[in-house]
Amino acid sequence: MTSIVVRRIGPAAYAELGPAFAELAHHALEPNPHMAPAAVRAATLLVPEDEIIVLCAWFSEALDFERLVGVWAFRREQGWRSGFAGALASPLVPLYEVSSLPVLDHDHAAESARALMRYLLASRDLPHVLLLPLLPLDGPCYAALSEASRQTGSRISIYERWSRPVMIPQPGDDMERYLRRSLGSSYKKRMQQFRAVAKHGALTFRRSRGRAALDALDTFLTLEASGWKGAAGTAIACLPTDAAYIRRMAELFAGADALQMDTLLLDGQVLAMGLLVESGDRRHFLKIAYDEAQARHSPGRTLTIAMLQADLAGTPPAFFDSGAGEGVDAGTYAWGERREMANAIIRIGPGRPGAAQFAALGRMWLRRLREAARARPGQASPSKRS
């Protein structure tokens, strides 16, 4: 007899499930590194352990044998984002996160999503409101979550939407074929700009993984802090708690050989760097840093083209997530595909909209009014958020 059972565990117990999560990621509909034990352990630097709830769905098909087929990590929330009502939020730390989706086994996605939603519905000590500020609105995982919501009488409410650049390579793609497709009519101009950088010196691309990537983290943090973010005090290195979180997460992912640092150098001097993590067959871009003194070379875009060149010269990830946030101009990236993202709330079970939904609606309209005021004739257009 086969069945799926959901158990709730804390961060300490979940930390022991690294191998089981890695196996799940290789069979998942959509791997999500920010549901990994490494990410949850790092998050405890910012979120009290007793506020973290990890739901694990286990598939049993024989006596004394279980396989992990679903994971969804939340933190308890009761602040202005939830309308000061109790809620569960995912991901745990939205600062540098890429997705609110659970990780579901490919062969048991529908049953796992349904089991997770039913567990939440039956739990009397957990809030029945889910805050999902980084929810993809396409793909098979969202479809499974949407169907599970329907079956449990739950409702998904969508607020702000935006388009996130991603890369989904096709069989036979090389850099030229992919970039011609992704850049379209701007291909010739962008490639001329890319090649022009090499006229100013030797352009070198370096890809580091695991411990080598971790060793490059200090250089990355220093580079980011050397620009306007450092002057404004918003660079990671200027924020002790954020820096500790990033360092811990990088250390843990490096230990699992899932950390990558891509570096572009001009005559041996760092031009730009990208910090990435992996899960299953997917790669996720966490942060970029570049030398602002070399802005004439468009270092960010130049780095992304060099990354594409390296990816497509070997075995590229099946899916590359840029991690670009709301308000970031998707056209500044070389990755050609787009994914629709949203700030969403799920009300578990039947009922009416509550404080969290009204708070989200209020924030959405306040932002629209603010952006409309900034865009009035004679005023500058709204700035892009990174």
C-alpha positions as MATLAB code, in Angstrom:
seq = 'MTSIVVRRIGPAAYAELGPAFAELAHHALEPNPHMAPAAVRAATLLVPEDEIIVLCAWFSEALDFERLVGVWAFRREQGWRSGFAGALASPLVPLYEVSSLPVLDHDHAAESARALMRYLLASRDLPHVLLLPLLPLDGPCYAALSEASRQTGSRISIYERWSRPVMIPQPGDDMERYLRRSLGSSYKKRMQQFRAVAKHGALTFRRSRGRAALDALDTFLTLEASGWKGAAGTAIACLPTDAAYIRRMAELFAGADALQMDTLLLDGQVLAMGLLVESGDRRHFLKIAYDEAQARHSPGRTLTIAMLQADLAGTPPAFFDSGAGEGVDAGTYAWGERREMANAIIRIGPGRPGAAQFAALGRMWLRRLREAARARPGQASPSKRS';
ca = [
       0.000    0.000    0.000;
       1.324    3.437   -0.915;
       0.610    6.692    0.934;
       1.953   10.194    1.511;
       2.293   11.534    5.008;
       3.327   15.063    5.966;
       5.439   15.767    9.044;
       6.433   19.090   10.526;
      10.027   19.491   11.684;
      12.306   22.271   12.845;
      15.568   23.539   11.318;
      17.816   21.309   13.445;
      16.083   18.091   12.398;
      15.802   19.279    8.798;
      19.563   19.865    8.647;
      20.009   16.081    8.735;
      18.016   15.652    5.520;
      20.635   17.048    3.120;
      21.075   13.787    1.154;
      17.311   13.179    1.016;
      16.703   16.724   -0.258;
      19.457   16.376   -2.865;
      17.781   13.197   -4.139;
      14.416   14.975   -4.224;
      15.932   17.910   -6.164;
      17.129   15.559   -8.905;
      13.551   14.264   -9.353;
      11.679   17.495   -8.682;
       9.285   19.299  -10.965;
      11.140   22.521  -10.144;
      14.145   22.427   -7.813;
      14.301   25.368   -5.418;
      17.602   25.814   -3.541;
      16.004   28.065   -0.964;
      14.042   25.132    0.389;
      17.291   23.188    0.885;
      18.574   22.337    4.379;
      21.590   24.563    3.703;
      19.359   27.586    3.051;
      17.203   26.880    6.097;
      20.268   26.519    8.344;
      21.644   29.833    7.065;
      18.282   31.517    7.616;
      18.457   30.790   11.345;
      20.941   33.671   11.554;
      18.074   36.018   10.656;
      14.956   34.101   11.724;
      14.502   32.577   15.210;
      14.451   28.785   14.980;
      11.115   28.518   16.762;
       9.536   30.634   14.009;
      10.675   28.286   11.215;
       8.381   25.471   10.119;
       9.456   22.891    7.547;
       6.798   20.599    6.109;
       8.127   17.347    4.632;
       5.962   14.994    2.564;
       7.055   11.345    2.635;
       6.004    8.636    0.204;
       5.756    5.122    1.596;
       5.378    2.080   -0.638;
       6.778   -0.603    1.635;
       7.137   -1.302    5.325;
       9.933    0.778    6.913;
      10.745    2.541    3.624;
       9.993    6.197    2.942;
      11.132    8.658    0.311;
      11.032   12.451    0.539;
       8.653   13.743   -2.143;
       7.831   17.269   -0.992;
       9.274   20.152    1.039;
       7.904   23.573    1.899;
       9.659   25.820    4.420;
       7.909   28.742    6.145;
       8.493   31.301    8.840;
       5.796   32.639   11.135;
       4.895   36.219   10.257;
       2.860   38.741   12.196;
       3.756   42.242   11.089;
       2.806   44.907    8.614;
       3.136   42.527    5.650;
       0.457   40.268    7.113;
      -1.763   43.096    8.295;
      -0.555   42.238   11.824;
      -2.452   38.956   11.654;
      -0.776   35.561   11.930;
       0.551   34.120    8.666;
       3.173   31.771    7.231;
       5.691   33.273    4.798;
       7.889   31.584    2.206;
      10.749   31.912    1.388;
      12.271   32.350    4.830;
      14.467   35.309    3.823;
      13.133   37.221    0.809;
      16.201   39.498    0.502;
      18.103   37.305   -1.941;
      15.586   34.529   -2.580;
      14.255   33.368   -5.913;
      11.033   31.421   -5.407;
       8.218   30.739   -2.951;
       7.388   27.391   -4.565;
       7.583   24.108   -2.668;
       9.809   21.356   -4.017;
       7.659   18.497   -5.347;
       8.730   15.107   -6.676;
       8.033   14.802  -10.410;
       6.150   11.508  -10.109;
       4.111   12.476   -7.034;
       3.640   16.215   -7.493;
      -0.154   16.315   -7.407;
      -0.406   14.044   -4.365;
       2.388   15.854   -2.529;
       0.920   19.310   -3.138;
      -2.499   18.082   -2.019;
      -1.038   16.449    1.108;
       0.825   19.640    2.062;
      -2.285   21.778    1.622;
      -4.446   19.323    3.553;
      -1.919   19.291    6.382;
      -2.072   23.080    6.587;
      -5.850   23.021    6.466;
      -6.062   20.490    9.329;
      -3.481   22.240   11.543;
      -5.165   24.200   14.296;
      -1.962   25.751   15.627;
      -0.782   27.130   12.278;
      -2.118   30.238   10.502;
      -4.268   29.536    7.464;
      -2.733   32.349    5.414;
       0.384   31.873    3.267;
       2.421   34.898    2.164;
       4.249   34.022   -1.072;
       5.962   37.204   -2.326;
       8.036   35.449   -5.018;
       5.624   33.022   -6.635;
       6.110   31.963  -10.281;
       2.761   31.913  -12.070;
       3.742   29.435  -14.770;
       5.202   25.965  -14.893;
       4.088   22.569  -13.593;
       4.738   23.285   -9.910;
       2.372   26.259   -9.869;
      -0.204   24.160  -11.706;
       0.038   21.448   -9.011;
      -0.225   24.046   -6.249;
      -3.195   25.698   -7.931;
      -5.028   22.375   -8.269;
      -4.284   21.462   -4.648;
      -5.701   24.822   -3.602;
      -8.870   24.155   -5.566;
      -9.276   20.706   -4.031;
      -8.932   22.062   -0.492;
     -11.257   25.018   -1.058;
      -8.317   27.406   -0.792;
      -7.823   30.557   -2.826;
      -4.745   32.106   -4.439;
      -4.885   35.918   -4.607;
      -2.443   37.686   -6.924;
      -1.176   41.229   -6.368;
       1.933   42.776   -7.963;
       3.206   41.002  -11.087;
       6.465   41.293  -12.973;
       8.528   39.469  -15.579;
      11.765   37.764  -14.571;
      14.496   36.924  -17.129;
      15.387   33.238  -17.256;
      17.277   30.947  -19.613;
      15.745   27.755  -20.972;
      18.211   26.378  -23.534;
      16.987   24.272  -26.413;
      18.729   21.191  -27.854;
      21.565   22.206  -30.151;
      21.923   25.712  -28.736;
      25.342   27.332  -28.820;
      26.029   30.916  -27.787;
      25.395   32.435  -31.210;
      22.154   30.566  -31.799;
      20.852   31.320  -28.308;
      21.815   35.010  -28.335;
      20.392   35.552  -31.821;
      17.096   34.224  -30.469;
      17.192   36.074  -27.150;
      18.528   39.443  -28.335;
      16.668   39.540  -31.630;
      17.286   42.741  -33.575;
      19.782   43.999  -30.981;
      22.062   40.948  -31.401;
      24.583   42.647  -33.706;
      24.874   45.768  -31.534;
      25.242   43.829  -28.268;
      27.875   41.507  -29.652;
      29.833   44.442  -31.071;
      29.805   45.964  -27.576;
      30.911   42.651  -26.069;
      33.812   42.240  -28.496;
      34.819   45.884  -28.077;
      35.670   45.288  -24.422;
      38.488   42.940  -25.478;
      40.066   45.796  -27.445;
      40.881   47.488  -24.134;
      42.820   44.510  -22.761;
      42.799   40.770  -22.230;
      39.302   39.642  -21.310;
      39.280   36.510  -19.132;
      36.381   34.518  -17.732;
      36.871   32.385  -14.621;
      34.343   29.920  -13.167;
      34.919   28.693   -9.610;
      32.964   26.050   -7.719;
      32.778   24.700   -4.196;
      35.616   25.804   -1.935;
      37.221   27.898   -4.676;
      33.964   29.826   -5.091;
      33.777   30.357   -1.343;
      37.347   31.672   -1.314;
      36.293   34.311   -3.868;
      33.423   35.596   -1.724;
      35.461   38.292    0.033;
      36.512   39.715   -3.332;
      32.863   39.720   -4.416;
      31.688   41.537   -1.268;
      34.488   44.098   -1.547;
      33.644   44.747   -5.198;
      29.967   45.308   -4.426;
      30.797   47.661   -1.564;
      33.142   49.713   -3.772;
      30.250   51.264   -5.685;
      27.102   53.202   -4.961;
      25.679   50.448   -2.773;
      28.634   50.827   -0.438;
      28.226   54.608   -0.390;
      24.521   54.204    0.374;
      25.196   51.569    3.023;
      23.087   48.950    1.240;
      25.907   46.648    0.085;
      25.975   43.242    1.769;
      29.297   44.033    3.441;
      27.708   47.099    5.069;
      24.951   45.025    6.681;
      26.444   42.712    9.320;
      23.439   40.390    9.621;
      23.008   40.103    5.850;
      26.734   39.494    5.418;
      26.695   36.761    8.049;
      23.714   35.141    6.328;
      25.321   35.215    2.868;
      28.610   33.884    4.233;
      26.882   31.045    6.048;
      24.726   30.133    3.066;
      27.756   30.212    0.744;
      29.708   28.005    3.147;
      26.928   25.428    3.361;
      26.255   25.340   -0.391;
      29.989   25.117   -1.077;
      30.130   22.069    1.168;
      27.558   20.421   -1.094;
      29.403   21.536   -4.270;
      26.398   23.709   -5.136;
      28.072   27.134   -4.987;
      29.462   28.882   -8.064;
      31.276   32.176   -8.597;
      31.693   33.542  -12.123;
      34.337   36.245  -12.580;
      35.148   38.421  -15.587;
      38.568   40.079  -15.635;
      40.061   42.739  -17.873;
      43.866   42.641  -17.918;
      43.712   40.658  -14.686;
      41.527   43.206  -12.894;
      38.049   42.120  -11.801;
      35.363   43.660  -14.001;
      32.303   41.844  -12.677;
      31.353   38.848  -10.543;
      28.247   36.706  -10.151;
      27.290   34.581   -7.125;
      25.175   31.513   -7.939;
      23.754   28.390   -6.276;
      22.508   25.148   -7.813;
      19.808   22.617   -7.081;
      19.162   19.603   -9.266;
      19.469   20.673  -12.893;
      18.786   24.348  -12.158;
      21.039   27.281  -11.431;
      20.017   30.423   -9.595;
      21.722   33.821   -9.741;
      21.849   35.354   -6.259;
      23.804   38.595   -6.694;
      25.996   40.498   -9.133;
      28.805   42.949   -8.384;
      30.828   45.007  -10.848;
      33.458   47.714  -11.067;
      31.548   50.965  -11.549;
      34.699   52.679  -12.781;
      34.412   50.411  -15.852;
      30.762   51.254  -16.526;
      31.567   52.158  -20.136;
      32.120   48.454  -20.755;
      28.611   47.509  -19.483;
      30.251   45.028  -17.073;
      27.019   43.417  -15.906;
      25.778   42.592  -19.388;
      29.280   41.607  -20.509;
      29.478   39.147  -17.612;
      26.113   37.572  -18.460;
      27.173   37.042  -22.084;
      30.423   35.441  -20.921;
      28.416   33.217  -18.564;
      26.182   32.159  -21.445;
      29.211   31.393  -23.550;
      30.616   29.143  -20.809;
      27.252   27.463  -20.173;
      26.501   26.662  -23.785;
      30.041   25.490  -24.513;
      29.456   22.625  -22.085;
      26.371   21.192  -20.403;
      24.095   24.105  -19.542;
      21.549   23.994  -16.725;
      18.069   22.958  -17.827;
      16.787   26.209  -16.313;
      18.663   29.321  -15.261;
      16.871   31.774  -12.956;
      18.238   35.312  -12.990;
      16.639   36.042   -9.615;
      15.780   39.539  -10.878;
      13.385   41.300   -8.547;
      10.291   43.329   -9.181;
      11.050   46.571  -10.986;
      14.298   45.377  -12.555;
      14.363   46.017  -16.293;
      14.403   42.551  -17.875;
      15.928   44.020  -21.024;
      19.252   44.664  -19.270;
      19.956   40.915  -19.184;
      21.088   38.618  -21.991;
      18.831   35.736  -20.955;
      16.018   35.560  -23.457;
      13.089   33.799  -21.806;
      10.701   35.366  -19.287;
       8.873   34.004  -16.284;
       5.800   35.662  -14.810;
       6.210   36.302  -11.098;
       3.831   37.666   -8.498;
       3.339   38.608   -4.909;
       0.635   36.110   -3.903;
      -1.356   35.082   -0.854;
      -3.059   31.736   -0.354;
      -5.985   31.545    2.029;
      -6.102   27.942    3.235;
      -9.646   26.576    3.164;
     -12.899   28.418    2.579;
     -13.400   31.906    3.962;
     -13.238   35.575    3.157;
     -10.215   37.787    2.519;
      -8.605   38.921    5.759;
      -6.054   41.393    7.078;
      -3.154   40.038    5.004;
      -5.069   40.389    1.741;
      -6.170   43.941    2.579;
      -2.604   44.864    3.541;
      -1.268   43.506    0.238;
      -3.948   45.332   -1.716;
      -3.175   48.567    0.108;
       0.563   48.250   -0.588;
      -0.125   47.542   -4.246;
      -2.242   50.683   -4.710;
       0.124   52.876   -2.713;
       2.989   51.747   -4.929;
       0.980   52.412   -8.068;
       0.096   55.908   -6.866;
       3.718   56.612   -5.961;
       4.999   55.410   -9.350;
       2.306   57.384  -11.175;
       3.375   60.536   -9.303;
       7.026   59.963  -10.215;
       6.138   59.430  -13.873;
       4.194   62.694  -14.271;
       5.286   64.895  -17.194;
       8.430   66.814  -16.407;
       9.576   64.330  -13.775;
      12.019   61.462  -14.009;
      10.717   57.961  -14.490;
      10.715   55.622  -11.456;
      14.031   54.059  -10.584;
      14.586   50.328  -10.943;
      14.981   48.207   -7.857;
      17.632   45.471   -7.751;
];
